[in-house]
Amino acid sequence: MIKRNLLVMGLAVLLSACGFQLRGTGTNQLSITELDVTARNAYGDTVRQLRQVLENSGVKITASAPYKLVLTSEQESQRAATYTGVGGTVEYQLTNVLNYEIEGQNHLPLLSNKIEVHKMYLQDTSNITGSDQEAAMAKQEMRREVVQQMVLRLEQLTPEKLAELQKLADERAQAEAAAIEAARKAQEETPQQSPLELQDQ
């Protein structure tokens, strides 16, 4: 038993030295120190768990942050994948899709993307209660995975990357404003014919 414990401890040290981390126990520090986090479902489990994980990682969640993470929508779906027949079990595939957007200064969208997670579970027609519990656990695990993936994506957003995205968004907004202004001036400079002149023609 002692040898086995020593072997496990040795492997753990070796793996940690190689940079390996167990899933869900990562300690990577986010370069984002402040972030506003909002969601269409402001009191949903996903946004609450995400806020908690970010705060535990040292991120200050505040409405005055220069960048905002907006969880625009979240859809959960379920479909039967396999069926073993009457009195058997049905294998279901659960899907969770989280759409999100990062906003910068002046509420300009910097990027938008989605996270999609799938999970399978078995429903035993002879044990509905147990199957419902398994489905509930599967959904909780999927939500944790969605939150984890969201944090991993935020870890990739360095200050330099965010500044670059902000610059592109500013340039895009300026170009759109210039196009609108040019169209307005062109319309003002175009002579407008009265209804009587149109009838004479």
N, C-alpha and C positions, 0 to 999 in steps of 0.2 A: 504493500500500500504506500509506504514511504517513497519507494523508488518511483511508483506511478505518479505521485504528487510532484516529486522533483522533476520528472519528465515533463509534466504539464506546465509547471512553472518555467522550465527552461525553454519550452516552445513559445510560451507567451512572451518571454523576454526577447527571444530571437525575432518573433514576428513584429513586436513593437519597435525593435531596432531597425527593421526594414521599412517602417512607416505604415505598417498594416494597422487598421483600426476596426474593431468590431462594429457591425452595422448599428447605427443609432447611438454610438458612443463617441462620435467624432468631436474633437475639441478645436477644430480649425476656427481661428478668430476671423470674424467678418470685418472687412475694411470699412463697411458702412457703420458709422457710430450712432447715427440718428436716422430714423425712418418713420414716416407716417404710414400706418397700415389700416386700410378701410376695406369694406366688403358690402356688396348689395344686401347680404344677410348679415347685418352688423353683429348679431348675437349668435351666429352659427358656431358649431364646434370647431370647424376648420380654422376660422380666423382667430378664435380664442386660443387654440393650441399653438398656432403660428406666433401670435404675439408673445405667448409664454416662452416658447423656445428661443425667440429672438432676444427677449429680455434676459433670459438665462445665459445667453451668449454675449451679453454686454452691450446690446443695442438699445438705445433709448427710444422708446416709442412715443412720439410727440407730434401734434398737429403742425408745429412750426418747423418741422424738418424740411430740408431742401428737396428731398425726394419722397415720393409717395408710392406705395405699393397698393394697387387697387385689385381686389379679387372680384372681377366683373361678373363671373357666373360659375356655378358648380352644378354638374349634372351627374346623377347616379342612375345607372341602368342595370338590368338583369335579363339574361336570356338563358334558355335551356341549351346546354351544350350536348349532352348525351342522355339517353333514357334507356333504362334496362328492362322496361316492361311493367306489367301490372304487379303491384306489391313489391316492386323493387325500389331502386334509388334513382334519383335524377341529379345529374351534375350540372350546376349552374355556373355561368360566368358573370361575375360582377365587374362593372366598369365605372370608374370615377374620373371625370374630366373637369379639371380646374383651369379656367381661363383667367389670365391676369394681365395687368398693364403696369408699367413703371412711368410715373409722371415726374417731370422736372419743374424747373422754374416757369412761372406764368402758366402753370397747368398744362404745359405742352407734353404730349405723349412721346416718350423716348423709345420704348419698345413694348411689344405685346407678344404673348406666346401662350402656350397651354401645357399642362402636365396631365398625362393620361396613365392611369394605373389599372391593371386587371388582376383579378383573383378568382380562383375556382373554389367551390365548396359543394359538398354532397348533401342532398336533402333526402332523408329516409322517410318514405311515406308511412312507415309504421311507427315513427318517432318524430312527430311534427314539432313537439316542444324542443327536443334536443336539436333538431335541424334549424329551428328559428334562432336558438342560442348560437349555433355555429355561424349562421348568416350574420348575426349581429357582431360577433367577434371578428369575422372577415371584414366587415365594413369598418370597424374600428382600426384594424391593421392597415387597411387601405388608406384611411385618413392620416394615420401616422406616417405612412410612406409618402403621401402627397406633401405633407408638411416638411418631411425630410428632404424631398427633392426640391421643394421651393427654397429651402435654406441653402442647399448646395448650389443652386443657380444664383442666389444672392451673393454667395461667397466669390463667384466669378466676376462680380461687378466691382472693379477697383475704382478709386477716385478718377484715375486717368480715363478709364472706359466710360464712366458716367459723364465726365466733362466732354468727351468726344461726342457722345450721344446727344448731349445738351446743345453743343455747337451745331450739329446737323439739324436738330429740331428747330433751333433759332433761324438757321438759314432757310429751312423749308417754310417756316412761318413768314419770314420776310418776303420770300419769293411769292407766296400766295397773296400776301397783302399788296405787293406791288402789282400783281396781275389783276386783282380786284380794282385797285385804283386806276390802272390803265384802262380797264373796261369801262369804268365810270366816266373817265374823261372822254373816251371815244364816243360814248353815248351822248354826252353833253354837247360835243362838237358836231354831231350829226344833225343836219337840219331836219326838223320835224314838220311834215306836211299836215295841213289841216284837213278835216273831213271834206270840206267844200272843194279843196284842190284835188283831192282824190276822186271826187265825183266828176269834176270837169275832165279829168283824164279818161 
